[in-house]
Amino acid sequence: MSAAEAWAGGPVTPRATCVLAPNPGPMTLEGTNTWLLAAPGSPDVVVVDPGEDDAAHRAALRRALGGRRVALVVGTHHHHDHVGGLGAFVAEHPAPVVRGPGTHRAAGLDLRVLATPGHTADSVCVLLGTGELLTGDTVLGRGSTVVAADGDVGDHLASLDLLLTLDASVLLPGHGPARPDVAGALTTLRAHRLARLEQVRAALATGHRTVEEVVEAVHPGLEGALRAAAGQSIAAQLRHLDGTPPPR
């Protein structure tokens, strides 16, 4: 898939299919990815991030399941576009829910759920024994992730370092297209995060102090949701640099 093509979900590997939620936007790209995982021929499915509380998306998931049983549900983090509809989904498809690290065998697959804080404090990634790595919002299919109010820049860098040690063959993100360039995607995101920290240091050195001042220095011209998201990340970067939350 080229950078010019819009992501529409669908099968990515013999074991992983994306059902794209109908919630496109500046923060969600083409929408939130719900991943259905199963070994070929398995009557069971693992569902990662069932999405918002949206009847149309649940209907799309029902069609994609095709009568197969949901054996396990994994939520990569607490943001509503990923798990806001978790309760309604599990009410329709009763299954154990995983929100933290551990190992599991389900739908003919071995799954390793890893704590990868940074985007949020509770972020996890899921590594299949066959190499697929589901990254939630820790790594996106396009662009860089926001460090949310409960996230941490140092934790995010450490999580990227952890992911780089894994024997993953493809990244299956929470938004945007799959990334087969695993090492390249992770190292590029890590370098971007470090470069942004240097930009924030430079803004501080030239007298900018508040979140708004640093946002304007580092991201001039941003408006709306993108500016609010940049403010969250800048606040996290300022905390990382000096250990104290900056004034707004």
N, C-alpha and C positions, 0 to 999 in steps of 0.2 A: 504494500500500500504506500503510495507517495504522499508527501506532506500536503499536497493539494487536494487529496481525496478526503471526503468526510467519512468518519468512522460510523458504521452502522451496526456493529456487533456481528453475531453469527458464530459459526464454528471457527476455532483458531487452531486447536490440536485435536487429535482423535479423542481426547479426554475432556476438553474444555470448550464450552460454548457460552457466548455472552448474549444475554437478553438486555438490550439497551432500554433504560427507562425514558419515558417521554418528558424529561425535565432539562432540556438544554439551557445553557446560560453561560455568562462570563466565567463563573466559578466551576461549573459542571461540564464544560465543553459540550460535546454532543448529547450528554446525559450521563447518568450514573450507570455503571456496568454492574449488572447482576450476573454472577458466574455460576453455571451449572457444570458440575464435575462428576464424571463417572467413567469407569473402565468400559471399553466397548462391550456391548451386550449385557451390561449390568442392569438388573431391574430396579436398582436404587440409584439415587442421585444425592450429591452434596451440593448445597446451595450456599454461596458466599454473597453476603450483602443483598437481602431481598428488597431493599429500596424503600422509597417513601410509602406512606399510607395512601396508595393510589389504586383504585379498583381496576383501571385499565392495565396497569403494569402487572397486577396479580393475575389478570386474565391471560396476559401474554405469557407469564410464567407457567400457568396451568397448561396452556397449549404446548409450550416447549417441553414440559415434563412428559406429556403424552401418556399419562397413566402410571408413570414410574413413581415409586415411593420415595419420599424425602427421608434420607437416613440421618442427616446431620445438617445443621444450619450454623454458619460461621458469620459473625459480625466483625468487620475489621476495625471499627471504631464507632463512637457514639453519635456521630453526626446524622441528622435526621434523613438526609438524602440517601444514606446507606442502610439505616435500620429503623427509620420512623415507622415503617410498616411491618416490623418484625412480629409484633403481637398478632396482628391480623393474619399474617402469612402462616405462623405456627398454629393458629386456631384452625386454619383450613388444612394444614399439612403438619400434624403433630410430629415433632422430632426433637432430639436433644439440641440445645443451643450452646455454642462455644464462643466465649468472648475473651479468653486468655490463653496463655501458652500451654502446650501439651502435645502429645502424639495420639493419633487416631487411625483406625482402620475402618473405612466405610466405602460403599459403592465400588468395591474392588480396588481401592486406592489406599496407599499409605500417605497420611498427611501429617506434617509437622507444623504446628502453629507456634510462631515465634513472636515474642514481645519486641516491637520495634517503635518505641516512643519517639516523639519528635514533632510530627504533625499535630498529634494530640498525645496526652499522657497515656491513653489506653490503646494506642494503635498496635495492631498485630499484622503480620504477613503470614501467608500459608505456602509452604513448599511441598509439592508432591514428590513422591519417590521417583517419578518419571521426569522431573526437571522443571515443570511449570511452577512459577513463583508468582503468587497473587499478592499484590502490594498495596491494595486499598489506596489511600491517599499518601502513603509514604513516598511512592514514586508514581508520577502520572505518565500517561502515554504521550503527552505533549506538554512542554513548559515545566515550570517548577511549582512545587506545592507550597501552600501557605503554612506558616507556623502559627497555629491557632492560639487563642488566649491561654489554654492550658498546655500548650506545647513548649518545646525547648530546643533551641538551636544546637546546643552541645549534644543532646540526646539524638537529634536527627542525624547529625554527622556520625555519631557512633552507630546508629542503626544502618546507615549506608555502608559503613565499614563492615558491619556484620554481614549484610547482604552480599558484599563483594567476596566473602569467603565461601559462599555456598556454590554448589555445583548446579546452578540454574541454567536452563536452556532458553527460556523465554519469560519475559515479564508480562503479567496479566494485570493491568492497573485498574483502579476504581473509576477512572475517567480516561477517555481517549483510547487510541489503538494499542494493541499488543506490541511489545518491543522485543524483537529477537536479538538485538544488539545489547545484551545484558550488561557486560562490563562497560561498554561505551556509555550507555544510559546512566549507569550508577556513577561513574567517574565524572561525567559531564555535570550531573546534578550536584555532586560534592564540590566540584570546582566552582560552579555557579554560586553555591552557598558561601564559600570562602571569599569569592570575589565581592559578593554583596556586603559581607562583613567589612571588607576593606573600604568600600564606598561609604558605609556608615561611619567608620572611623574618620574618613576624610571630611565628612559633613560635620562631625563633632569638632574636628580640628579647626574648621573655619567658622565656628561659633554657633552652629545650629544645636539646639538643645532639646526642644520638645519633639514629640512624635510627629506632629504636623509639619514642623520645620524640616525634619529629616526626610519625611516622605516627599515633600516638595523638592528637596535637594537631590534625592536619589531617584524619584519617580515623577519628574515634572509633568504636569498636565493630566494626570490620572483623575478620573471622576467616578462617582457612584460606587457600585459594588467593588470594582477593582481598586479604588482608592481606599475603601474600608479594609479590604483584604491586605493591601500593602501596609496599612497602618498596624494590623495585627503582627505581620512579620517584622516590621521595623521595631515595634515595641519589644518583641522577643529578641531581636538582635541587640538592642540596647541593653536589655537585661543580661544577655550573654556577655556583653563587653564590660559592663560595670557592676553587675550584680544587684542593681536596684531598678524598680520599675520607673520609667521616666514620666514627667508630667505631660498632660495633654494640652 
